[in-house]
Amino acid sequence: MRLFHLFLVLIVIGFNACKEPVKSLPKADVKKDSTTVTPKNKRPISIENGKFFEKNGIRYLYGGEDENQHFDLTDYTLKDENFHYGIGRETFPALLKPKFTNIAAVDTSYQDSDRFLILIGKNVVKAYSVRDLTHYEVVNDVIDGKPVMAAYCVLADLGAIYDRVLYGKEFTFALTGYTYYDDEVWNGLDGFMLWDRETESMWWPLTGKAVSGKMKGADMKLYDESTWEQTTWKKIKETYPNAQVLVSGQDFERPKTWKHYDKVDLNANYDNSVAPKWGEKN
């Protein structure tokens, strides 16, 4: 009899347990790596999100909340439907006054295989990690008194050092907040779109050309390729132990005003305007 009662109790317990709601297990906290990118077919298409508009007979591309930040598209040379994103031209911290530290201070922050751009000057060597450049994308810098730009686009895996003196004038670069692709260029990969503060023209590094504004048709210019490399942290430590390393996590208050050029004489052509793909630099 006791066994019969025990059998009934077990049945009741089992029945009640089945009525309890099943609690879902918590999802793991997935932390994206800095190089994780959204698939191309899932990136927001700019034209579908109202980033192109017309005002007073002039076509513009959204550049930010301030109406003075929009890009004038008069006679520009790209296709509206190939633009992605549109997050504003001051969103990325394209550094204007970058800070550096020594190798010893950050050695444990990097793996030997981590990728870097290295720029070799007469009296200083500067190292820019791809991991940090993925955050800044553009670093306006100076080496041996010459204005340069370290740039990296994670979508196209483009990393290079550029000369910021073009057509006899110094330029300062930043991110438009857009990417652009052309199936005939760079294997159809998206690439970041830049702009310069001095003329507010847009530039597409995948072709090495300005595509709008006063500089439309102008060439970008790679810095002397004998002075910079695409390399690794291990090689930097072995070859350039006194290198200055770009500090991580920098930010700054975006400038409200800057110099503008009324006119730039586009009287030159630069043969070295398109960056090599990572790993293909001689």
N, C-alpha and C positions, 0 to 999 in steps of 0.2 A: 504493500500500500504506500509506504514511504517512497518507494521508487516511482510509483505512479504520480504522486504529488510533485516530486522533483521534476519529472518529465513535463508536467503542466506548467510549472514555474519557468522552465527554460523556453518553452514555446511562447509564453507571454512576453518574456524579456526580448526574445528575438523579434517578435512582432512589433513591439514598441520601438526597437532600434531601427527597424526598417522605415518607420514613419518619420524619423528624425531627418531634417534636411541635410543634404550632403554639402559640406563646406568645401569650396574650391581652394586648392592650394595657392598660396601667394606666388605671383610670378617673380621669377628671378630678376634682380635689378641689373639690366644689361647696360653696361657702360660702353658707349661708342668710342672707338679709337678715333684719334684726331684725323685720320685719313679715310674714315668711312664716308662714302658719298652716296647721295640719293641717285637711284637709277635714272637715266636720261628721260625715259618715258613717264616718269612720275614727277619730274620737275615742273613747277608752275610756269605756264606759258604766259608771257608778259602781255601779249595783245588780248588774251582772253580775260585778263584781270584789269583791263582799263588803263594800262600804263602809257599808252599812246593817246594823245589828244590834240585838239587844235584850239588855238586861242588867237583872236585878232588876225586870222588868216595864216598863222604860222603853226606848223606841226611841231609838237614837243614830245619828249620822252620824260616820264616822271623821274625826278631826281631827289625828292625829299619833301618834307612838310612845308618848307619855305618855298614860296613861288619862284624865288630867284635861283633855286637849285635845279630847275628843269633844264634838259638839254635841247637846244635848238636843232631840229632835224632837217633844216633847209638843205636840199640837195645831198642828203647823206646817201651812203652807198650800200646799205645792207637791207635785208628782208625783215620786215616786222615780225613775221611768224616764227623766225628762228631765235628770237630772244627768250631767255628764261629769267625768272625771278623779277627783281625790281624792288629791292629792300632799302634803297636810298644811298646816296653817294658818300655819305659820311659814316656809314655803319661800320665798316672795317677800319681798324686803327692803322692806316698806312702811315708809318712812322715818319716824323719830320726831323726829330733830334734823337736818334737811337742811342741807347746806352749799352755798354759792353762790360764784360768782366773777364777774368783770366780762367784758364783751363782748370786749375786746381779747385776753383770755387764751384764748378759745375760738373766735374768729372763723373760723379755718381748719377748724374741726371740723364746720362745718355748711354746707350749701348754702343759697342764698337761698330756695329753695322749701320747705325743711324746715319742718314744721308745729310750732307751739308754742301752749301756753296762756300768756297774759300776764295778770298780776294787778297792778292799779294801786292802790297805797296812797297815803297822804298824803305820806309821806317816802321811799318806796322803791317800785320796780317790780320784780316778780319774773317770770322767764321759765322755763317748764318745757317742755323739748322732748318731743315725742311719742315720739321715738326712745328717750329715757331713761325716759319714763313707761311705755313698753312693758315695760321691765325692772322698774321699781319698782311700777307700776300704781297705787300709792297713796303720796302724800306728805303726811304730817301736818305742817302748817306754821302760822305765825302771821303776820298782817298787821295793822298798826296796833293791836297788842295783842289782836286777835281770832283765835281758833282757826279755821283753815280746812283744807280738804283738796283737793289737786289730784289728779285721778284720770283714768285713761285705760284703756279696754278695747279691745284691738286687734281682738277678734272682732266686736264691735258697732260699732266706730269711734265710741265714746262718749268724749268728753273734756269735763270740766267742773271748775269750782271749787265746792266745797260748804262750807256753814257747819257747823262741828263742834259748835256749841252748839244743842242740841235739847231742847225742853221744859225749859229752864232749867238744863241740865247739859251739861258738856263731855264729848265722846266722842272716842275714839281708834280709828281704823279700820285694818284689815289685811285680807289675802286669805285666804279659807277654803281655797283650793286646788281649788275646784270652779268649773265654769261651769254655767249652766242656760239652758234655752230653753223657749219656749212659742210654738207656731205662730201664736197670736193676738197676740203682742207683738213689736214691733220687727222685723217681717217674718220672724219665726221664727229670728232670729239668736241664737247663744249669747251670753251676757253673764256677766262675772265675778260671783262671789258674795263679798260682804264680810262681816266680822264686827266687832263692837266689843268692845274689851277690858273695858269697864266692866260690861256685862251678859252678854257672850258670846252675844248674839243675832246671827242672820244677816240680811243685807240684800241685796236684789236691786235694783241701780240702774236696771235697765231699766224697772221699775215705780215706783222711788223709794220702796219700802216695806221695812220689816222683816218677815221671814216666819217667824221663830221666836223663842223666848225671851221674856224680860220685855218686850221692845220690839215684839212681834208686832203688826202693824197700824200702827205708827208711821210717820210720813213722814220721808223725807230732806228736806234743804232746800238748794237752790242758794244760793250766796252772791250778794249784791247784783250782779245781772247788768250793771249799769252800770260795774262795776269790773273786769270781766275779759272777755277776747276769745279767740276761736280765730283764730290768725293765723300769720304766717310769719316766718322769720328776717330776711328782707329788711326787712319792715315794722318789726320791732323795732329793727333798727339805725338805720333812718331816723327813727323816731318816738320811741324811748326809748333813746338812746345810753348812758344811765347805768344801764340795767337790770342787775339781778343775775341771773345765769344758774345754774340748778341744775347742780351738778357731776356728771359722769358717774361710774359705777362705784362708787358708795358702797355700803357694807354695814355691818352692826353686829351686836353680840351681842344676841340676842333677850332681852327682859326675862323674868325668872322670876316676878316678882310685880308687881302693879299694883292700883290702887284699884278697888273694885267698888261698884255701886249696888244696895242691897237693893230699892229701889222707885223707879220714875220715874212721875210723874203725867202721863199722856198727855192733857193738857187743852187741846191746840191742834191745829189742822190747818194744814199749809203748802200753799199753792197751787202753789208753784214747786218741786216735788219731783223732777220728771223732767227729765233733761238733754236739751238739743237734740242732734239728730244733727249730726255734724261738717259745717260749712258751712251749717247752717240757723239758726244763732243770729242774732238781729236785731242 
